[in-house]
Amino acid sequence: MNSRYAFLLLIATVAITLADSPARAGDALLRARPCGPDSIRGPLRLLIPQGAYGADFRPACRAHDACYDTPGANRAACDAKFLEDMLCACEQSRHPALCRRRARAMYRITAKRGEKSFREAQLVAQQKLNAE
């Protein structure tokens, strides 16, 4: 299946699901496409890369989210591990050098613009900890 066909099929599936139940569809889309800030929902989420050249960054994104969700986490350490995990995934890429370039770009964006997401995740994590 070529990538254009797969992309169009994904968009159609999301559109049908959104028409059925917007809240449930948004959660499913976040689970299927974990890379990117949680504040970006709906079809715009489809524009955020989830990998590069055959490498899958989704496990790295999920681990990064889990790190941000850990009470008292060190943001710089979370971001550094995120880059390390994406670079490791690039070893499975068809074009490792280009994949590493995308991984570094995603890391730079996260390191530069991720403060709000980190603070929000820490707040929720602390609230959950206090509720226990």
C-alpha positions in Angstrom: 0.0 0.0 0.0 1.5 3.3 -1.0 1.9 6.0 1.7 -0.6 8.4 0.0 -3.3 5.8 0.0 -2.6 4.9 3.6 -2.8 8.6 4.6 -6.1 9.1 2.8 -7.5 6.0 4.4 -6.4 7.2 7.9 -8.1 10.6 7.3 -11.3 8.9 6.2 -11.3 6.6 9.2 -10.8 9.6 11.5 -13.5 11.6 9.8 -16.0 8.8 10.2 -15.0 8.2 13.8 -15.3 12.0 14.6 -18.8 12.0 13.2 -19.7 9.1 15.4 -18.3 10.4 18.7 -16.0 13.4 18.8 -14.8 12.9 22.4 -14.0 9.2 22.0 -12.5 9.8 18.6 -10.2 12.5 20.0 -8.9 10.1 22.7 -8.4 7.4 20.1 -6.4 9.8 17.9 -4.2 10.8 20.8 -3.5 7.1 21.5 -2.8 6.3 17.9 -0.7 9.5 17.3 1.0 10.3 20.6 3.7 12.6 19.2 2.9 16.2 19.7 1.2 18.2 22.4 -2.1 16.9 23.8 -3.6 20.3 23.1 -3.5 19.7 19.4 -6.6 17.5 18.7 -8.7 16.5 15.7 -7.5 16.5 12.1 -4.6 18.9 12.8 -3.0 16.1 14.8 -2.6 14.2 11.5 0.0 16.8 10.5 2.4 15.9 13.3 5.0 13.4 12.2 5.0 10.1 14.2 8.3 8.9 12.7 10.6 9.4 9.8 11.6 7.3 6.8 10.2 4.0 8.3 11.3 4.7 11.9 8.5 4.8 14.4 8.8 7.6 17.0 5.6 6.7 18.8 7.2 4.6 21.5 9.6 7.5 22.2 6.7 9.9 22.4 4.8 7.7 24.8 7.9 7.3 27.0 8.4 11.1 26.9 4.8 11.7 27.9 5.2 9.2 30.8 8.4 11.0 31.9 6.6 14.4 31.9 3.7 12.7 33.9 6.1 11.5 36.6 5.9 13.8 39.7 9.2 15.7 40.2 10.6 14.7 36.8 13.5 16.6 35.4 12.3 18.2 32.1 15.8 18.3 30.6 16.4 14.7 31.3 13.0 13.7 29.8 13.8 15.7 26.7 17.3 14.2 26.4 15.9 10.7 26.7 13.3 11.5 24.1 16.0 12.4 21.6 18.0 9.3 22.5 15.0 7.1 21.9 14.2 8.7 18.6 17.8 8.4 17.4 17.7 4.7 18.4 14.6 4.3 16.3 16.3 5.9 13.4 18.7 2.9 13.2 15.7 1.0 11.7 15.0 3.7 9.1 15.4 3.5 5.4 17.4 6.8 5.6 19.0 7.0 9.0 20.7 10.3 8.4 17.5 12.0 7.3 15.7 10.3 10.2 18.2 11.7 12.7 17.7 15.2 11.2 13.9 14.9 11.8 14.5 13.5 15.3 16.7 16.4 16.2 14.2 18.9 14.8 11.4 17.3 16.9 13.7 17.4 20.0 14.5 21.1 19.4 10.9 22.0 19.1 10.1 20.1 22.3 13.0 21.6 24.2 12.0 25.1 23.1 8.2 24.9 23.3 7.5 22.1 25.8 7.5 24.1 29.0 3.8 24.6 29.2 3.1 20.9 28.5 5.6 19.9 31.1 4.1 22.2 33.7 0.6 21.0 33.0 1.7 17.4 33.2 3.5 18.0 36.5 0.4 19.7 37.9 -1.9 16.8 37.0 0.7 14.3 38.3 0.9 16.2 41.6 -2.9 16.3 41.9 -3.1 12.6 41.4 -0.3 12.0 44.0 -2.2 14.2 46.5 -5.5 12.4 45.9 -4.0 9.0 46.8 
